[in-house]
Amino acid sequence: MIGPTVDRERLTDVEDNTLLTRSADKPAWDYLFDILRRSSQAELDKAAFAEVGFVELSRQPKEYRGRLVTVRGRLLRCTFIPEPLEPPPTGFYESWILLKDEKQTPIAVCSLEVPDGFPLGDELDEKKGEQVEVTGFFYKRRLFLSADGEEVTTPTLLAKNFHWFPAAAPQKPARWIDEHFWPILIVLVVTWVALRRLTRRRGLRPVAAASFLAILLSAAAPAFAQKIDAEFTKTLLRMDDYAWDALGDERIPLEQQQEEVFNMMHELRTALPRGFLYREPPTLFDSNLRFPESFRGRAFRLEGTVTFVEELPLNPVQRRTFRLPMFFRCRLLLSEHHPIELLTPTVPVAWKRNEPISENAAAAGIYIKRVQTDDASFGDSLIPLFVALDIEWYPDTFLGNLGMNVASLDQIPVIRIADMKKKNPDVIEPLQLLDRSEILRRAFKFTAADREPFYGLLRAAKNLAGIPAHPPALTSAVPLFTEPEKHRTQLVRLHGTAKRVIPTLVDDEYVQERYGISKYYQIYFYTNDSQGNPLVVCVTELPQGMPVGSGGDYSEQISVTGFFYKLWIYESSTLVDKEDSEFYKPTFAPLLIGYRPDWHPKKRGTRPPDGTHWMTTLSFTTFGCLAIVWYILRRFRSTKPIEFKLGR
């Protein structure tokens, strides 16, 4: 390894468990500091043997003596010692650093320099601490007196300088209101002045005040939105500082923390409101940060290419305890040299395991720590690790290119009608832990599991309008009734008669926010080959002028282009509004999802004249004329004659 060379024979007189100022240790002290003075900090960083912790240095002082090592932790106190008993002539800085693997006893670092602007002595916030990274020579395990007067031993390093990562700036993400204060203030002032000038009349000033208040509230709302950060995550997972720090210890292999990770995933799935992660704005995460401690516990939007999927083993006890049927470790490549690892309980069933793949994917993940990787092609041996509730999959297919998360469809079983009476229906692996009744409900009913795939497909269908060329579409309704398992998400083009159009409001804020859908329409229609059985299509828009309604008189000709979702069982009254319950029975109907149907309104032309029509018109005209003449004559007769008198 290229770097400063140390003659370890010159360190044989150093004795552990002694005071720092032991006179017999002074030659080794001067020798190591002389090497530090002649070396640059960059050379020392590159030549460091490894990143170590308190346990290694404390238990193996002879093996590490004179070796360049790196430590990371919270600096509790730093003071300059100008005249110790036997120091180097210029004095040194003595720092006390608390490492991750030791919560009570800090290590000591004696350095020639400190970073510019670093607070010393009483200026340092000991409760919060400053995050630092130190590369230096391990000197010895020294003896010192604690605050309680007890003798304590701790590892001691000699360093040239150290890297300082101020905790105050990155620890608390900047609030939205702080970043946009002045632009918001200018906009509000201009808006207020404009409203005042446009409403000079005294009676309209309350309108101006109400409008301004509405604008102010809408602008201020993001400033108080809940953010996912380390404190929020710790509270959600019910972790104390010790457990949280242990989970983030980069020196502990992930294989030794599986129980903690499984428990974390279980808490996220049960305690975190569904969709909460997706409300975080997309954030670029820089994996080259040398000290990403301040980003732990924060949520990020991750988009890239999954290149490898490894299934982590779960024993039956873990499956029951954490309610995790499966668990995966995925490699996600955000850019050419920006890999991350992702832990998730679900991956698309179609993905291959334990072999290279290349799939477009995205996830909303919480950053945990950096972990070791054995892939030398990525350079840095430590890459960021995230946990996510699921992975979104956008394959290079017609549906994937429309923005549909195809992975969400795995939650809906595909079962043939003939297999409904089977004791154990054949379903994909993630659904095998469900009981038979739940499998049938998901397959043929509309349940909570349908929320993501249904609204995702409804949003994707809106993009059909902007694509001139579509793949070949199925033009018959028969296969949708007889073989629904073979045609899911297939594009369908059907013509028929709509007998009911029902507007449906969506009051789910998560759906409104993520998918942009607040309303859709259910259209029940028949085709020539549906043999009197209805089909249902859900669309987000209706053609202009197309009426909504139902009943025996409602009948509109439509053409539908959409995706087949599943065969749906619903309670029907043969699509006629009848109050008698004997008309209601379960009905199978193919459920389609589209954007906007083509409406073929009835032509309302004029009726050709015939003899009867002319006779009727003539009769009414004659009767009308006679009535008018009778009214005029009657009025004339009732008027008294005007008398003229010529003087007297």
C-alpha positions as CSV (number, residue, x, y, z in Angstrom):
1,M,0.0,0.0,0.0
2,I,1.4,3.4,-1.0
3,G,1.8,5.8,1.9
4,P,4.1,6.7,4.8
5,T,6.3,3.9,6.0
6,V,6.4,3.2,9.8
7,D,9.2,1.3,11.4
8,R,7.2,-0.6,14.0
9,E,10.4,-1.7,15.8
10,R,10.6,1.9,17.1
11,L,7.2,1.5,18.8
12,T,8.1,-1.6,20.9
13,D,8.6,0.5,24.1
14,V,5.1,1.8,24.0
15,E,3.1,0.3,26.9
16,D,-0.7,0.0,27.0
17,N,-2.9,0.9,30.0
18,T,-0.6,3.8,31.0
19,L,-1.0,7.5,31.1
20,L,-0.5,9.5,27.9
21,T,2.4,11.4,29.3
22,R,4.6,8.3,30.1
23,S,8.2,9.4,29.5
24,A,9.3,6.1,28.0
25,D,6.7,6.5,25.2
26,K,8.1,10.0,24.1
27,P,10.4,8.7,21.3
28,A,7.6,6.8,19.7
29,W,5.3,9.8,20.1
30,D,7.8,12.2,18.4
31,Y,8.5,9.6,15.7
32,L,4.9,9.3,14.7
33,F,4.2,13.0,14.8
34,D,7.2,13.6,12.7
35,I,5.8,11.3,10.0
36,L,2.4,13.1,10.2
37,R,4.1,16.5,9.7
38,R,5.9,15.3,6.5
39,S,2.8,13.7,5.0
40,S,-0.2,15.4,3.4
41,Q,-3.7,14.6,4.6
42,A,-4.6,13.2,1.2
43,E,-1.8,10.7,1.4
44,L,-2.8,9.6,4.8
45,D,-6.5,9.1,3.8
46,K,-5.4,6.9,0.8
47,A,-3.0,4.8,2.9
48,A,-5.4,4.1,5.7
49,F,-5.5,0.4,6.6
50,A,-9.2,0.1,7.3
51,E,-12.2,1.7,9.1
52,V,-12.2,0.3,12.6
53,G,-14.2,0.6,15.8
54,F,-13.7,0.8,19.5
55,V,-13.8,-2.9,20.1
56,E,-11.0,-3.8,17.6
57,L,-8.6,-1.1,18.9
58,S,-9.3,-1.8,22.5
59,R,-8.9,-5.6,22.3
60,Q,-6.0,-5.7,19.8
61,P,-3.7,-2.7,20.6
62,K,-0.5,-4.5,19.7
63,E,-1.8,-5.6,16.3
64,Y,-3.0,-2.1,15.4
65,R,-0.1,-0.1,16.9
66,G,1.5,2.1,14.3
67,R,-1.1,1.3,11.6
68,L,-3.1,4.0,9.8
69,V,-6.7,3.5,10.6
70,T,-10.0,5.4,10.1
71,V,-12.7,6.0,12.7
72,R,-16.0,7.9,12.4
73,G,-18.2,9.2,15.2
74,R,-19.5,12.1,17.3
75,L,-16.8,14.5,18.6
76,L,-17.8,15.4,22.2
77,R,-15.0,17.8,23.1
78,C,-11.9,19.3,21.6
79,T,-9.3,21.4,23.4
80,F,-5.8,22.7,22.6
81,I,-3.0,21.6,25.0
82,P,-0.1,24.0,24.7
83,E,2.2,22.8,27.5
84,P,1.7,19.2,28.6
85,L,4.4,17.4,30.5
86,E,6.1,15.9,27.5
87,P,4.5,17.1,24.3
88,P,5.8,18.0,20.9
89,P,7.1,21.5,21.0
90,T,4.1,23.1,19.3
91,G,1.4,21.4,21.4
92,F,-1.5,19.5,20.0
93,Y,-5.3,19.3,20.0
94,E,-6.9,16.6,22.1
95,S,-10.3,15.4,20.9
96,W,-12.8,12.9,22.5
97,I,-14.9,11.0,20.0
98,L,-17.7,8.6,20.7
99,L,-17.8,5.7,18.1
100,K,-20.9,3.8,17.1
101,D,-20.0,0.6,18.8
102,E,-19.3,2.1,22.2
103,K,-22.0,4.3,23.8
104,Q,-20.2,5.3,27.0
105,T,-16.4,5.5,26.6
106,P,-15.0,7.8,23.9
107,I,-11.6,7.4,22.2
108,A,-8.9,10.0,22.3
109,V,-7.4,11.7,19.2
110,C,-4.3,13.9,19.4
111,S,-4.0,16.0,16.3
112,L,-1.6,18.7,15.0
113,E,-4.4,20.6,13.4
114,V,-8.2,21.0,13.3
115,P,-10.5,22.0,10.4
116,D,-10.9,25.7,9.8
117,G,-13.8,27.2,11.9
118,F,-14.0,24.2,14.1
119,P,-15.4,25.2,17.6
120,L,-13.2,24.4,20.5
121,G,-13.8,23.9,24.2
122,D,-17.0,25.5,25.5
123,E,-18.0,26.5,22.0
124,L,-18.7,22.8,21.1
125,D,-22.2,21.5,21.7
126,E,-21.4,18.3,23.6
127,K,-24.9,17.0,23.7
128,K,-25.4,17.1,20.0
129,G,-21.7,16.5,19.0
130,E,-20.1,17.1,15.7
131,Q,-19.7,14.3,13.1
132,V,-16.1,13.7,12.2
133,E,-13.9,11.2,10.4
134,V,-10.3,10.7,11.6
135,T,-7.4,9.0,9.8
136,G,-4.4,8.6,12.0
137,F,-1.8,6.2,13.6
138,F,-3.1,4.0,16.5
139,Y,-0.8,4.9,19.4
140,K,-1.9,2.9,22.4
141,R,-4.6,2.1,24.9
142,R,-4.2,4.9,27.4
143,L,-5.3,5.3,31.0
144,F,-7.3,8.3,32.1
145,L,-9.6,9.4,34.9
146,S,-13.4,9.6,34.2
147,A,-15.6,12.3,35.5
148,D,-16.5,10.0,38.4
149,G,-12.8,9.6,39.3
150,E,-12.6,6.0,38.0
151,E,-9.6,4.8,36.0
152,V,-10.7,4.0,32.4
153,T,-8.7,2.8,29.4
154,T,-9.5,3.9,25.8
155,P,-7.7,3.7,22.4
156,T,-5.7,6.8,21.4
157,L,-4.9,7.9,17.9
158,L,-2.3,10.4,16.6
159,A,-3.5,12.4,13.6
160,K,-2.5,15.3,11.4
161,N,-6.1,16.7,11.0
162,F,-9.6,15.3,10.6
163,H,-12.6,15.8,8.4
164,W,-15.5,17.7,10.0
165,F,-19.1,17.3,8.9
166,P,-21.1,20.0,10.7
167,A,-24.3,18.5,12.1
168,A,-26.3,21.7,12.3
169,A,-26.7,22.2,8.5
170,P,-27.7,18.8,7.2
171,Q,-29.2,17.3,10.2
172,K,-32.5,19.1,9.8
173,P,-33.8,19.4,6.2
174,A,-34.6,22.9,5.2
175,R,-38.3,23.6,5.4
176,W,-40.1,24.5,2.2
177,I,-41.1,27.9,3.7
178,D,-37.5,28.7,4.4
179,E,-36.3,28.0,0.9
180,H,-39.1,30.0,-0.8
181,F,-39.8,32.8,1.7
182,W,-38.9,35.8,-0.4
183,P,-40.6,34.7,-3.6
184,I,-43.7,33.9,-1.7
185,L,-43.7,37.2,0.1
186,I,-43.4,39.1,-3.2
187,V,-46.2,37.1,-4.8
188,L,-48.5,37.7,-1.8
189,V,-47.8,41.4,-1.7
190,V,-48.4,41.8,-5.4
191,T,-51.6,39.7,-5.2
192,W,-52.9,41.8,-2.3
193,V,-52.3,45.1,-4.1
194,A,-53.9,43.8,-7.3
195,L,-57.0,42.6,-5.4
196,R,-57.3,45.9,-3.6
197,R,-57.2,47.9,-6.8
198,L,-59.6,45.6,-8.6
199,T,-62.1,45.8,-5.7
200,R,-62.2,49.5,-4.8
201,R,-65.9,49.4,-4.2
202,R,-66.4,49.0,-0.5
203,G,-68.8,46.1,-0.9
204,L,-66.3,43.9,-2.7
205,R,-63.5,44.3,-0.2
206,P,-64.6,41.2,1.9
207,V,-64.3,39.2,-1.4
208,A,-60.7,40.4,-1.8
209,A,-59.9,39.5,1.8
210,A,-61.3,36.0,1.4
211,S,-59.5,35.5,-1.9
212,F,-56.2,36.6,-0.3
213,L,-56.7,34.3,2.7
214,A,-57.3,31.3,0.4
215,I,-54.1,32.1,-1.6
216,L,-52.2,32.5,1.7
217,L,-53.4,29.2,3.1
218,S,-52.6,27.3,-0.1
219,A,-49.1,28.7,-0.3
220,A,-48.4,28.0,3.4
221,A,-49.6,24.4,3.4
222,P,-46.4,22.8,2.1
223,A,-44.4,24.5,4.8
224,F,-46.1,22.4,7.5
225,A,-46.3,19.1,5.7
226,Q,-45.0,16.1,7.6
227,K,-41.5,15.0,6.4
228,I,-39.9,11.6,6.8
229,D,-36.6,12.1,8.6
230,A,-34.5,10.2,11.2
231,E,-36.6,11.3,14.2
232,F,-39.9,10.4,12.5
233,T,-38.5,7.0,11.4
234,K,-37.2,6.2,14.9
235,T,-40.5,7.1,16.4
236,L,-42.4,5.1,13.9
237,L,-40.2,2.0,14.4
238,R,-40.2,2.5,18.2
239,M,-36.4,2.5,18.3
240,D,-34.2,4.2,20.9
241,D,-31.0,5.9,20.0
242,Y,-28.9,2.8,20.8
243,A,-30.9,0.5,18.5
244,W,-31.0,3.1,15.8
245,D,-27.3,3.6,15.9
246,A,-26.6,-0.2,15.9
247,L,-28.8,-0.6,12.9
248,G,-26.8,2.0,11.1
249,D,-23.4,0.6,12.0
250,E,-21.6,0.2,8.7
251,R,-19.1,-2.3,10.1
252,I,-21.7,-4.9,11.0
253,P,-22.6,-7.1,8.0
254,L,-26.2,-7.0,6.9
255,E,-26.4,-10.8,7.4
256,Q,-26.0,-10.2,11.2
257,Q,-28.9,-7.7,11.3
258,Q,-31.6,-9.6,9.6
259,E,-33.9,-9.7,12.6
260,E,-33.6,-6.0,13.0
261,V,-34.3,-5.4,9.3
262,F,-37.3,-7.8,9.3
263,N,-38.8,-6.0,12.3
264,M,-38.3,-2.7,10.7
265,M,-40.1,-3.8,7.5
266,H,-42.9,-5.2,9.7
267,E,-43.3,-1.9,11.5
268,L,-43.3,0.1,8.2
269,R,-46.0,-2.1,6.7
270,T,-48.2,-1.9,9.8
271,A,-47.6,1.6,11.2
272,L,-46.9,3.8,8.1
273,P,-50.0,5.1,6.4
274,R,-50.3,3.6,2.9
275,G,-48.9,6.0,0.3
276,F,-47.1,8.2,2.8
277,L,-43.7,7.5,1.3
278,Y,-45.0,8.6,-2.1
279,R,-45.8,12.1,-0.8
280,E,-42.1,12.9,-0.5
281,P,-40.8,15.0,-3.5
282,P,-38.2,13.3,-5.7
283,T,-34.7,13.9,-4.2
284,L,-31.4,13.3,-5.8
285,F,-29.2,11.3,-3.4
286,D,-25.4,11.6,-3.8
287,S,-23.8,8.3,-2.9
288,N,-20.3,9.9,-3.1
289,L,-20.9,11.7,0.2
290,R,-18.2,10.6,2.5
291,F,-20.4,10.9,5.6
292,P,-24.1,10.4,4.8
293,E,-25.1,10.1,8.4
294,S,-27.4,13.1,8.2
295,F,-29.5,11.4,5.6
296,R,-30.3,8.3,7.6
297,G,-34.0,7.8,8.1
298,R,-35.0,10.1,5.2
299,A,-37.2,9.0,2.3
300,F,-36.1,9.3,-1.3
301,R,-37.6,8.6,-4.7
302,L,-35.4,6.1,-6.5
303,E,-35.5,5.5,-10.2
304,G,-33.2,3.3,-12.3
305,T,-32.4,-0.2,-13.5
306,V,-32.5,-3.3,-11.3
307,T,-29.6,-5.5,-12.3
308,F,-29.7,-8.3,-9.6
309,V,-32.3,-9.8,-7.2
310,E,-31.3,-12.1,-4.3
311,E,-34.0,-13.8,-2.2
312,L,-33.1,-13.8,1.5
313,P,-34.0,-16.9,3.4
314,L,-36.9,-16.8,5.9
315,N,-37.6,-19.6,8.3
316,P,-41.2,-20.4,9.3
317,V,-40.9,-18.6,12.6
318,Q,-39.8,-15.4,10.9
319,R,-42.5,-15.6,8.4
320,R,-45.2,-15.8,11.1
321,T,-43.6,-13.3,13.4
322,F,-42.9,-10.5,10.9
323,R,-45.7,-11.5,8.5
324,L,-43.3,-11.6,5.6
325,P,-43.9,-14.3,3.0
326,M,-40.7,-13.4,1.2
327,F,-37.8,-10.9,1.4
328,F,-35.4,-9.7,-1.3
329,R,-32.1,-7.8,-1.7
330,C,-32.0,-5.9,-5.0
331,R,-29.2,-4.0,-6.8
332,L,-30.5,-0.8,-8.3
333,L,-28.4,1.2,-10.7
334,L,-29.4,4.9,-10.6
335,S,-26.7,5.9,-13.1
336,E,-23.6,4.4,-14.7
337,H,-21.6,4.7,-11.4
338,H,-24.3,5.2,-8.9
339,P,-25.5,1.8,-7.4
340,I,-27.6,1.3,-4.4
341,E,-29.0,-1.8,-2.6
342,L,-32.7,-2.1,-1.8
343,L,-34.4,-4.4,0.7
344,T,-38.1,-5.1,0.0
345,P,-40.7,-7.8,0.8
346,T,-41.9,-8.0,-2.8
347,V,-40.5,-8.0,-6.3
348,P,-42.3,-8.7,-9.6
349,V,-43.0,-12.4,-10.0
350,A,-41.7,-12.3,-13.6
351,W,-38.2,-11.2,-12.5
352,K,-35.4,-13.8,-12.5
353,R,-33.6,-14.5,-9.2
354,N,-29.9,-14.8,-8.5
355,E,-28.8,-13.9,-12.1
356,P,-28.2,-10.7,-14.0
357,I,-31.3,-8.8,-15.2
358,S,-32.0,-5.4,-16.6
359,E,-35.5,-4.0,-15.6
360,N,-36.7,-0.4,-15.4
361,A,-37.9,0.1,-11.8
362,A,-38.6,2.7,-9.2
363,A,-39.2,2.8,-5.4
364,A,-39.9,5.1,-2.5
365,G,-37.2,4.0,0.0
366,I,-35.8,5.0,3.4
367,Y,-32.0,5.3,3.7
368,I,-30.5,3.2,6.4
369,K,-26.7,3.1,6.0
370,R,-23.9,2.0,3.6
371,V,-23.0,-1.6,3.2
372,Q,-20.2,-3.6,1.7
373,T,-20.4,-4.8,-1.9
374,D,-18.3,-7.4,-3.5
375,D,-18.8,-6.0,-7.0
376,A,-15.4,-4.4,-7.9
377,S,-16.9,-2.7,-11.0
378,F,-18.5,0.0,-8.8
379,G,-15.2,1.1,-7.3
380,D,-16.3,2.2,-3.8
381,S,-16.8,-0.8,-1.5
382,L,-19.6,1.0,0.4
383,I,-22.9,1.7,-1.3
384,P,-26.2,3.1,0.2
385,L,-28.8,0.7,1.5
386,F,-32.5,1.5,1.4
387,V,-35.7,-0.3,2.6
388,A,-38.9,0.0,0.5
389,L,-42.3,-1.5,0.9
390,D,-42.4,-2.5,-2.8
391,I,-40.8,-2.0,-6.1
392,E,-42.5,-0.5,-9.1
393,W,-41.8,-2.1,-12.5
394,Y,-42.1,-0.3,-15.8
395,P,-41.1,-2.9,-18.5
396,D,-40.3,-1.9,-22.1
397,T,-43.8,-3.0,-23.2
398,F,-46.8,-1.1,-24.5
399,L,-48.4,-1.0,-21.1
400,G,-45.1,-0.2,-19.3
401,N,-44.4,2.7,-21.7
402,L,-47.8,4.1,-20.7
403,G,-46.6,4.5,-17.2
404,M,-48.3,1.5,-15.7
405,N,-46.6,-0.2,-12.6
406,V,-47.0,-3.7,-13.9
407,A,-45.7,-5.2,-10.6
408,S,-48.9,-4.1,-8.8
409,L,-50.9,-6.6,-10.8
410,D,-49.2,-9.4,-8.9
411,Q,-51.6,-8.7,-6.0
412,I,-54.6,-9.8,-8.0
413,P,-54.9,-13.6,-8.5
414,V,-55.8,-14.9,-11.9
415,I,-58.2,-17.9,-11.6
416,R,-60.3,-19.8,-14.1
417,I,-64.0,-20.0,-13.3
418,A,-63.7,-23.8,-13.5
419,D,-61.2,-23.7,-10.6
420,M,-63.3,-21.6,-8.2
421,K,-64.4,-24.7,-6.3
422,K,-60.8,-26.0,-5.9
423,K,-59.7,-26.3,-2.3
424,N,-56.3,-24.8,-3.2
425,P,-56.5,-22.6,-6.3
426,D,-53.3,-22.3,-8.3
427,V,-51.9,-18.8,-7.6
428,I,-48.4,-17.2,-7.8
429,E,-46.0,-17.6,-4.9
430,P,-46.6,-14.3,-3.0
431,L,-50.3,-15.1,-2.7
432,Q,-50.0,-18.7,-1.6
433,L,-50.1,-17.7,2.1
434,L,-53.6,-16.3,1.7
435,D,-56.5,-18.5,2.5
436,R,-58.9,-19.7,-0.2
437,S,-61.7,-17.2,0.6
438,E,-59.3,-14.2,0.4
439,I,-57.8,-15.5,-2.9
440,L,-61.3,-15.7,-4.4
441,R,-62.3,-12.3,-3.1
442,R,-59.2,-10.7,-4.7
443,A,-59.8,-12.6,-7.9
444,F,-63.4,-11.7,-8.5
445,K,-64.4,-8.9,-6.1
446,F,-63.2,-5.4,-5.7
447,T,-61.0,-5.2,-2.6
448,A,-58.3,-3.0,-1.0
449,A,-55.7,-4.9,-3.0
450,D,-57.2,-3.5,-6.2
451,R,-56.4,0.1,-5.3
452,E,-52.9,0.3,-6.8
453,P,-53.4,-1.8,-10.0
454,F,-56.9,-0.4,-10.7
455,Y,-56.1,3.3,-10.4
456,G,-52.6,2.7,-12.0
457,L,-54.3,1.1,-15.0
458,L,-56.9,3.9,-15.1
459,R,-54.1,6.5,-15.2
460,A,-52.2,4.6,-17.9
461,A,-55.3,4.3,-20.0
462,K,-55.6,8.1,-20.1
463,N,-52.4,8.1,-22.2
464,L,-54.0,6.0,-24.9
465,A,-55.4,9.2,-26.4
466,G,-51.9,10.5,-27.2
467,I,-50.8,7.3,-29.0
468,P,-51.9,7.1,-32.7
469,A,-50.8,3.4,-33.2
470,H,-52.1,0.7,-30.9
471,P,-51.1,-3.0,-30.9
472,P,-53.7,-5.4,-32.2
473,A,-56.8,-5.5,-30.0
474,L,-59.2,-8.2,-29.1
475,T,-62.6,-7.5,-30.8
476,S,-64.8,-10.2,-29.3
477,A,-66.2,-10.4,-25.8
478,V,-66.5,-14.2,-25.7
479,P,-62.9,-14.9,-24.6
480,L,-63.2,-12.5,-21.7
481,F,-66.0,-14.7,-20.3
482,T,-64.6,-18.1,-21.0
483,E,-60.8,-17.6,-20.6
484,P,-60.2,-14.5,-18.5
485,E,-56.9,-15.8,-17.2
486,K,-55.4,-15.6,-20.7
487,H,-56.3,-12.0,-21.5
488,R,-55.5,-9.8,-18.5
489,T,-54.3,-6.3,-19.5
490,Q,-54.8,-7.2,-23.1
491,L,-56.1,-4.3,-25.3
492,V,-59.7,-4.7,-26.2
493,R,-61.9,-2.9,-28.8
494,L,-65.6,-3.5,-28.5
495,H,-68.9,-2.0,-29.8
496,G,-72.1,-2.2,-28.0
497,T,-75.1,-0.6,-26.3
498,A,-74.7,1.2,-23.0
499,K,-77.6,0.7,-20.6
500,R,-76.2,2.4,-17.5
501,V,-73.6,5.1,-16.9
502,I,-72.8,5.9,-13.3
503,P,-70.4,8.7,-12.1
504,T,-68.2,7.6,-9.2
505,L,-66.4,10.1,-7.0
506,V,-63.0,9.2,-5.5
507,D,-62.6,10.6,-2.0
508,D,-59.3,8.9,-1.3
509,E,-56.7,11.7,-1.0
510,Y,-53.8,9.3,-1.7
511,V,-55.4,8.3,-5.1
512,Q,-56.1,11.9,-5.9
513,E,-52.6,13.0,-5.1
514,R,-50.7,10.1,-6.7
515,Y,-52.8,9.2,-9.7
516,G,-54.6,12.5,-10.3
517,I,-58.0,10.8,-10.3
518,S,-61.0,12.3,-8.5
519,K,-63.8,10.9,-10.6
520,Y,-64.5,8.2,-13.0
521,Y,-67.6,6.6,-14.8
522,Q,-68.8,3.0,-14.7
523,I,-70.5,2.1,-18.0
524,Y,-72.5,-1.2,-18.3
525,F,-72.9,-2.2,-21.9
526,Y,-73.8,-5.2,-24.1
527,T,-72.2,-6.4,-27.3
528,N,-73.7,-8.5,-30.0
529,D,-71.8,-11.6,-28.9
530,S,-72.1,-11.2,-25.1
531,Q,-75.4,-13.2,-25.2
532,G,-77.3,-10.9,-22.9
533,N,-74.5,-10.6,-20.4
534,P,-73.2,-7.2,-19.5
535,L,-69.6,-5.9,-19.6
536,V,-68.4,-3.0,-17.4
537,V,-65.8,-0.4,-18.5
538,C,-64.4,2.3,-16.2
539,V,-63.4,5.5,-17.9
540,T,-62.2,8.9,-16.6
541,E,-64.0,11.0,-19.2
542,L,-67.2,10.9,-21.3
543,P,-67.7,12.4,-24.7
544,Q,-69.2,15.9,-24.7
545,G,-72.9,15.7,-24.6
546,M,-73.2,12.0,-23.7
547,P,-75.8,11.7,-21.0
548,V,-75.5,9.7,-17.7
549,G,-78.3,7.6,-16.3
550,S,-79.9,4.2,-16.3
551,G,-83.2,2.4,-16.6
552,G,-85.1,0.8,-19.4
553,D,-85.2,4.0,-21.5
554,Y,-81.5,4.6,-21.4
555,S,-79.7,3.2,-24.5
556,E,-76.6,4.7,-26.1
557,Q,-74.3,3.2,-28.8
558,I,-70.6,3.3,-27.9
559,S,-67.2,1.9,-28.9
560,V,-64.8,1.1,-26.1
561,T,-61.0,0.8,-26.3
562,G,-59.4,-0.3,-23.0
563,F,-57.5,-2.9,-21.1
564,F,-59.1,-6.1,-19.7
565,Y,-58.6,-6.1,-15.9
566,K,-60.4,-9.1,-14.6
567,L,-63.7,-11.0,-14.4
568,W,-65.8,-9.2,-11.8
569,I,-68.7,-10.5,-9.7
570,Y,-71.2,-7.9,-8.7
571,E,-74.8,-7.7,-7.5
572,S,-77.1,-7.0,-10.4
573,S,-80.7,-6.4,-11.0
574,T,-80.4,-7.1,-14.7
575,L,-79.4,-3.4,-15.1
576,V,-83.0,-2.3,-14.6
577,D,-83.9,-0.2,-11.5
578,K,-86.2,-2.5,-9.5
579,E,-86.7,-2.4,-5.8
580,D,-87.7,-6.1,-5.4
581,S,-84.8,-8.0,-4.0
582,E,-85.8,-11.1,-6.0
583,F,-84.4,-9.6,-9.1
584,Y,-80.8,-9.2,-7.6
585,K,-78.3,-12.0,-8.2
586,P,-74.5,-12.4,-8.6
587,T,-73.4,-11.6,-12.1
588,F,-70.1,-12.2,-13.9
589,A,-69.0,-9.2,-16.0
590,P,-65.6,-8.6,-17.7
591,L,-64.2,-5.4,-16.2
592,L,-62.4,-3.1,-18.7
593,I,-60.4,0.0,-18.0
594,G,-60.3,2.7,-20.7
595,Y,-60.0,6.5,-21.2
596,R,-63.0,7.8,-23.1
597,P,-65.5,5.8,-25.2
598,D,-66.6,6.8,-28.7
599,W,-70.2,7.8,-28.6
600,H,-72.5,7.3,-31.6
601,P,-75.6,9.4,-30.8
602,K,-78.9,8.6,-32.3
603,K,-79.7,10.6,-35.5
604,R,-82.8,12.7,-34.9
605,G,-83.9,13.5,-38.5
606,T,-87.2,15.1,-39.6
607,R,-90.1,12.7,-40.4
608,P,-91.2,12.6,-44.1
609,P,-94.5,14.3,-44.7
610,D,-97.6,12.2,-45.4
611,G,-101.4,12.9,-45.8
612,T,-102.2,12.4,-42.1
613,H,-99.5,14.9,-41.1
614,W,-100.8,17.6,-43.5
615,M,-104.4,17.1,-42.4
616,T,-103.4,17.5,-38.7
617,T,-101.4,20.6,-39.4
618,L,-104.2,22.2,-41.5
619,S,-106.8,21.4,-38.8
620,F,-104.7,23.0,-36.0
621,T,-103.9,26.0,-38.2
622,T,-107.6,26.6,-39.1
623,F,-108.7,26.3,-35.5
624,G,-106.0,28.8,-34.4
625,C,-107.1,31.4,-37.0
626,L,-110.8,31.1,-36.1
627,A,-109.9,31.6,-32.4
628,I,-108.0,34.7,-33.2
629,V,-110.8,36.2,-35.3
630,W,-113.4,35.4,-32.6
631,Y,-111.3,37.2,-30.0
632,I,-110.9,40.3,-32.1
633,L,-114.6,40.6,-33.0
634,R,-115.6,40.1,-29.4
635,R,-113.3,42.8,-28.2
636,F,-114.5,45.3,-30.9
637,R,-118.2,44.8,-30.0
638,S,-117.7,45.5,-26.3
639,T,-116.1,48.9,-26.9
640,K,-118.4,52.0,-26.5
641,P,-118.7,54.4,-29.5
642,I,-116.8,57.7,-29.2
643,E,-119.0,60.8,-28.9
644,F,-118.0,64.2,-30.4
645,K,-119.5,67.4,-29.1
646,L,-119.2,70.7,-31.1
647,G,-119.3,73.5,-28.6
648,R,-122.5,74.8,-27.1
